[in-house]
Amino acid sequence: MGSEILPVALCLFSALTVAVTNVMVKRGGDVLTTRAIVAIVMGLTVVPFAPFVPLPPEGTWGLIFLSMGVHWFYQFCAIRALHRGALSLVFPVMRGLGPLATAAFAALWLQEDLSLLQTSGLIVASLSILVFALPTAATQDARRLDRAALFWAMMTAVGVGLYAVADTRAARAMETPFTFIVWLFLLDWIGVTAVLAWQRRGSVIAAMRPELRNGIIGGVAGSVSYGLAIYAYTLTDAAMVTALRETSVVFAAAFGAWLLKEGFGRRRVIAAATLASGLVLMQAAG
């Protein structure tokens, strides 16, 4: 029983902390800069542990670099989505469609299959995302912006599916998953920081200063969130981990209303509850 409860507990706490990270990134206003600070802080949090974990086995560096590239794709899509749309619009889409993408990629590359009941829960969860995608903006220009935000949110969901599979393969190839966590975080900050240096050339420090608080909080929360998720990947199926972790949409909805003063609306409250129910059904049917 304990072995079944552990991955559930890890994923629920991971869901809470990933919501905190995304709220901090959106709250800062400068999404690119805050996201870069988050990545740097995540790298710094694992530096003290680096001497105490085994080095990656020979032949696994390709898996680490593959994961790093996929994470960069995910990060840049998420930056575009959060820059263009409200958190209450893009976050449920980019995280809620993640389990569907993960299930598809895991079936192809990890030979992981879901039961009929699990598949039903996944479909219910994914269809509820369509409710979030219904137009809410009052003007045509605002609706056009919503469509652009939703496109990048869906691309972010593809990134979630890709990194879930890539990270599962890499973590399972290590003597301990903590080796992969440490080395991924040590390298992951390079891509987004390089883009920040190019985009804000000559004013990087000035851009970072007002975003430090949000970035540090988001980075610490991000380290906890993804560290727990990677460990959970070694305990159960990748699609199951991603599905339960994406109950973060409910936490993000609450944080968005509380901290960002975003109107969530009855329709999206019901959709968020339906989404969470479908994802929990997947876990309960496992």
Phi, psi and omega in degrees: 000318180299323181292336177277325182286326185304306180297329177295313180297318179300316183291322179294318178290326175297322178297316179298314185285329176291328174295318178301315181302312184290326176295318179296320179296314181290323184295328184295332181096311176266092190296316182299312182296314180296321179296322178295318178297318177304312182296318179296315180297319178300321177295317181294327183294337182261353181304315180298338183268346185304318181291347188254001177250148178297151175292152177301138179299155176301139179091355181257354181296327177299322177294321179295315181292326175297313178300318181299316178297319179294321177297321177298317177302313179301314184297316184289326174293319179296320178300314180296319181295312182292330179290327187264338186224161177295149179303320183292344177268308190275327185295314178299326180288311186288331177266325184289327177279350180304314179299324178295315177296318180297316180300319180294312182291324179293324177295323181286315192249341180246357182056039176260126180243147178259151176288171179299317180294320177296319178296321178299316178298322179295319180294317178301314181298316184290320180295328179297337178298327181300331178295322178294332185277353178295139183301137177233344184289152185276329184249162181294320179296320179293322177294324177297320177295321177299319180296319177297318179297319180293324177300312181290331175295320178292323176295325176297321178298321174300318177299321177300314179297318181293316183287330177299317180288314181298318181289324177298313179300315182292313183297322180287342180274352183268157175298323175219141180297339181293334174299313180294317180303312182298311185287327175297313181293326179295332184255339192294332185288343190297313186298305184292328178290323176297319178295320177300314180299325179285315182290325184249030184305131182090347182218029183297312182297317179297323179289325184283329188305309182288348182259002187299314185299309180298320181294321180292314178299314180296323180292317178296315178298321179296320178298314179298313184298307186282331174300316177295320181295316180298319177297319179296328178302332181277351183258335184205182184296145181299318181296324180292317179300311182298319182297310182292326179295332184279007165295356175303339180299328179290315177298317181296324178298317180294316180295321180297319179290323184282309188267325184259355179057036178272130175288124183268321176082152183297320183299316182284332174298314179296319180296320179296319178295319178296317178300310180298321180297317179296321180290321177293324176301321177301315181291317182294332181276354183288000000 
